Amino acid sequence: MLETIKTIDGENLLPLSADVLSSLGLAPGAQVKVTVIDNTLVIQAPEVTDDDFVQIFQTGLERRRPAYEELAEGSE
C-alpha cells in the first residue's frame, strides 16, 4: 500500500484506509502510539487498562440488557 503524505492547514497527515483503522480497532479521532524503529513507522492502538476494560464491559452490558433479560425469561 503506497500512501502520500499531505499537508492541511500546516499539519502533515498520512491518510489511513478504513480497512487499516478497522484492523487496529480504531476510528477517526482515536489516539494511537506512533514509534519509529530503524526506518519503519509503527502505529499501534493504545493498550487497554483494567479500568478501560471494566467501562467498556459495563457499557456493553447496559446496551444489551433487554436482550439478556429476554433470554433470562426463557421461551414460553
C-alpha positions as CSV (number, residue, x, y, z in Angstrom):
1,M,0.0,0.0,0.0
2,L,1.5,3.3,-1.1
3,E,0.2,6.5,0.5
4,T,1.1,10.2,0.0
5,I,1.8,12.5,3.0
6,K,-0.4,15.5,2.7
7,T,-0.2,19.0,4.3
8,I,-3.5,20.5,5.5
9,D,-3.5,23.8,7.5
10,G,0.2,23.4,8.2
11,E,-0.2,19.8,9.6
12,N,1.5,16.8,7.9
13,L,-1.0,14.0,7.6
14,L,-0.7,10.4,6.5
15,P,-4.1,9.0,5.4
16,L,-5.0,5.5,6.6
17,S,-7.7,3.5,4.9
18,A,-10.9,2.3,6.7
19,D,-9.5,-1.2,6.5
20,V,-6.3,-0.3,8.3
21,L,-8.2,1.5,11.0
22,S,-10.6,-1.3,11.4
23,S,-7.8,-3.9,11.7
24,L,-6.4,-1.9,14.6
25,G,-9.8,-1.4,16.2
26,L,-9.6,2.3,15.6
27,A,-11.9,5.0,14.2
28,P,-11.3,8.6,13.1
29,G,-10.3,10.7,16.1
30,A,-8.8,7.8,18.0
31,Q,-5.4,8.3,19.6
32,V,-2.5,6.0,18.6
33,K,1.0,5.3,19.7
34,V,3.5,6.1,16.9
35,T,7.1,4.8,17.0
36,V,9.9,4.8,14.5
37,I,12.1,1.7,14.6
38,D,15.1,1.9,12.2
39,N,13.4,3.1,9.0
40,T,9.9,1.7,9.9
41,L,6.9,3.7,11.1
42,V,4.9,1.6,13.7
43,I,1.3,2.6,14.5
44,Q,-0.3,0.8,17.5
45,A,-3.6,1.0,19.2
46,P,-3.2,2.1,22.8
47,E,-3.2,-0.6,25.4
48,V,-6.5,-1.0,27.3
49,T,-6.2,-0.7,31.0
50,D,-8.3,-2.6,33.6
51,D,-10.4,0.5,34.2
52,D,-11.0,0.9,30.4
53,F,-12.0,-2.8,30.2
54,V,-14.5,-2.5,33.0
55,Q,-16.0,0.6,31.5
56,I,-16.3,-1.0,28.0
57,F,-17.7,-4.2,29.5
58,Q,-20.3,-2.3,31.6
59,T,-21.3,-0.2,28.6
60,G,-21.8,-3.4,26.5
61,L,-23.9,-5.0,29.3
62,E,-26.2,-1.9,29.5
63,R,-26.6,-1.7,25.8
64,R,-27.6,-5.4,25.6
65,R,-29.6,-5.5,28.8
66,P,-33.0,-6.0,27.1
67,A,-31.7,-9.0,25.1
68,Y,-30.2,-10.5,28.3
69,E,-33.4,-10.1,30.2
70,E,-35.4,-11.7,27.4
71,L,-33.0,-14.6,27.3
72,A,-33.3,-15.0,31.1
73,E,-37.0,-15.3,30.9
74,G,-36.7,-18.2,28.5
75,S,-39.1,-19.3,25.8
76,E,-42.7,-19.6,26.9
